[in-house]
Amino acid sequence: MRVYNFSPGPSMLPLPVLEKAASEMTDAHGSGQSVMEMSHRSKDFKPIIEKTETLLRELMDIPANYKVLFLQGGASLQFSMIPLNLGAAEQGEVKKQAAYIDTGIWSKKAIDEGAKYLDARVPASSQDRAYRCIPAAPAPEKTDAFYHITLNNTIVGTKWASIPETGAVPLVADVSSCILSEPLDVSKFGLLYAGAQKNLGPAGTTVVIIREDLIGQAPSWVPAMLRYDIHAAEGSLYNTPPCYGIYITGLVLEWVKGTGGVEAMGRRNSDKAALFYNYLERSTMFRSPVEKASRSLMNIPFVPVESDETRRKDLESRFVKEAAAAGLINLAGHRLVGGMRASIYNAMPVEGVEALINFMEKFEASHV
Ligand SMILES: *Cc1c(COP(=O)(O)O)cnc(C)c1O
């Protein structure tokens, strides 16, 4: 029996995608081989990577002056590649600066990496409010090389309700946990990046969508593998790309298209999230710690109302254990914030959310 997996990542993939991949496992498209065995430069693989890019462009309405790159190293490597390519100085030159809005643990990691290569200033942070909201975004300074935000904060369960206006300063966003979850105006950004393992496919593939005028600014000392200009010039084939991950991502994109595209996905995701937030509003045992205006559609943390620490911890561990026994797995919150969290990405069907609410109602009734 397949479980409902509420993991923040790697997370559920659509069943039709897994079944299609299984049916093509040993002989993909009549090639007599698995996609895993194909040369990345072969006539067999070329249509796979091209189809994946074409579908992503179509679904996200990516303008023609943007490149799509399939890289490795996860979103975490982008924390380094972004400052290295968009804001690092040549040796002997003065440091540049960039703005980072601090909305949680992933933002913090991006800031720490950025600070190695440039002056990473942090004009706004919601740390003093335990990251329960998105702070107001101050205007950038003219000398900012870029302006970085984490669009959806996977761990604390917040998202930017509107996109900040940054004028001529390129807006850079980590969209690892919200890419394709609802419509997004790509033209407002200089660069978008996402690890695949939440909404796109398996771990190991990273997608970067970058405006062409931002390519080619890396100082000469930046290593080849970390340069957008090299990856762009080689069509993501400078070295062996994560071929199988790109193939599965293509199947996921086909599935998104087949289920109505990103707008339909956005409506389903809003409905799923509303179901769960509404349940939390009526619950007498659990509540959402996140401020209403900043709530994520993808990652929904919840905590017991119980104020006694020992009883709360006990309730949490019983909850996670009993839920898993009922086929609802990976509901523990992030180790740094505690509580519980339901990640309900694109591939989580509404039935999974209903099953969780059902379970929680019964759990409440039997623990009063
Ligand atoms: C998961 C996640 C990351 C880290 O991704 P890796 O692929 O493990 O490097 C970074 N940012 C956000 C918003 C995430 O959700």
The ligand as an SDF file (V2000), in Angstrom:
LIG
                    3D

 15 15  0  0  0  0  0  0  0  0999 V2000
   15.1880   22.0780    0.5610 C   0  0  0  0  0  0  0  0  0  0  0  0
   15.5600   23.5040    0.4320 C   0  0  0  0  0  0  0  0  0  0  0  0
   16.8870   23.9130    0.2460 C   0  0  0  0  0  0  0  0  0  0  0  0
   18.0550   22.9260    0.2280 C   0  0  0  0  0  0  0  0  0  0  0  0
   18.0300   22.1940   -0.9060 O   0  0  0  0  0  0  0  0  0  0  0  0
   19.2100   21.1480   -1.2640 P   0  0  0  0  0  0  0  0  0  0  0  0
   18.7810   20.6990   -2.6140 O   0  0  0  0  0  0  0  0  0  0  0  0
   19.1900   20.1020   -0.2090 O   0  0  0  0  0  0  0  0  0  0  0  0
   20.4740   21.9020   -1.2850 O   0  0  0  0  0  0  0  0  0  0  0  0
   17.1520   25.2530    0.0940 C   0  0  0  0  0  0  0  0  0  0  0  0
   16.1650   26.1630    0.1190 N   0  0  0  0  0  0  0  0  0  0  0  0
   14.8700   25.8230    0.3160 C   0  0  0  0  0  0  0  0  0  0  0  0
   13.8110   26.8610    0.3340 C   0  0  0  0  0  0  0  0  0  0  0  0
   14.5410   24.4840    0.4780 C   0  0  0  0  0  0  0  0  0  0  0  0
   13.2620   24.1270    0.6740 O   0  0  0  0  0  0  0  0  0  0  0  0
  1  2  1  0
  2  3  1  0
  2 14  2  0
  3  4  1  0
  3 10  2  0
  4  5  1  0
  5  6  1  0
  6  7  2  0
  6  8  1  0
  6  9  1  0
 10 11  1  0
 11 12  2  0
 12 13  1  0
 12 14  1  0
 14 15  1  0
M  END
$$$$
